[in-house]
């Protein structure tokens, strides 16, 4: 029991801290009628629905199938690395950086082994992580805190894209430049004679006796993934996107998503990470209570001051960008620098964006003796991107 509790605390540290802060704040401001207005219902409902649909896609292997199909067209080391980075960069715009890394980093590690490029795994994984973090910052649905900012400010999707587009574009250019400089056009013949099914099975399930992670049917690995589920999940995902863009009512999104997932894949509810929306709720309670304490509110506003961009970047390096977004938004109304700062603040340290820990854990599992090397390479690359994007922010703002 004690071991399970310790494991939970390690894996859900932010949730535990948020819960403790919420509980402490409840003693400072006892529960009353104003508590009902603390939680941003639109943010929580959008987040939960998007998470459910993405889990549905994951469990039928759609994303890995796309990756395997792209690899068939790769013939050089440079092309392989660009493909792997592009998978996390572009997919994170729609399925979040967490899911992109969770899906494609293990995939990439296996692909690099098949291509006899294990020596490049450190840099490739670091670039894929940067790609996921810089791609996800572009869209309101790419990062959980972007959903929150959009709901809080009432900002249009077009305006949000306009704010973050320069930074994602700069990151894309830098990723291509680094890849072209470091990796040569050395020919790779590993995938020439393989179709998508062979590549995917070879990467994900080389041992037929092992668990097949993406299949929800007993018919075999990847069965029926090109069937009606893809069309249905795509339609539900579109409803979610329209709801985020304020075109479809929230209640329609919730009803449609819950009904479809209950019918198509009830287990998706069990495999969804409910810790994230609960973490948001705990922070909402803490911020709502502390805003009612004049002394704390004054100190917090002084802390943010006239430099929300810099404060949000630095804070993200220590407590990660999601808690930073929720905490600073309660005491600052300079939304544009705050949005930019918390997004580019996901670069830098390993915990600046908690999604980065997904890559670290996956790499450490396959290469336990070079964890320190990965940490050093990722930190150097990530801070390089952070400095470049901060310089751009200073110029634009």
FENCOR-V921624 format. One line per field, one symbol per residue. phi: phi as a letter, one per 20 degrees, with the letter a starting at -180 (. if undefined). psi: psi as a letter, one per 20 degrees, with the letter a starting at -180 (. if undefined). A space follows every 50 residues. Layout:
# FENCOR-V921624
phi: ???
psi: ???
This chain:
# FENCOR-V921624
phi: .fffffffffecgfffffffffffffffcggbffffefeeffffffffff fffffgfgfdmfffffffffffeeccffffffffffgffefffddmfffg ffedfggfffffffelcgfefgffffffffgffeffffdfefcfffgfff ffemfffffffffeggfffffffffffffffedeegfcdgdfddefffff fffebfdfeefefdeddefpfmfmfeefffffffffffffffffemedff ffgffffffffffebgffffeeeffffffgfffgfffgfffedgffffff fffflecffffffffffddmffgfgfffffcbdeffffffffffffeoff egcffffffgfffffecfecfffffffffffffffffffffffffff
psi: gghhggggghhlghgggggggggghhhgnqpahihhjgpnhggggggggh ggghhgggijkgghggghhhhhjpirgghgghggghghghhhhhjqhghg ghgighgghhghghjlkhijhghghghhgggghhghihqhjhqhhhgggg hgijqqhggghhgighghggggghggggghggprkpqpjhjgjqrggggg hhghmhoiirpohipjqjirpjpjhjbhhggghggghgggghghjkhpqh hggggggggghhghnhihhhiqnihghhgggghgggggghijoggggggg hhggbjlhggghgghhhgjrhghgghghhikpjnhghgggghgiiirdrh jhpihhhgggggghhhmhikghgggggggggghghggghggggggg.
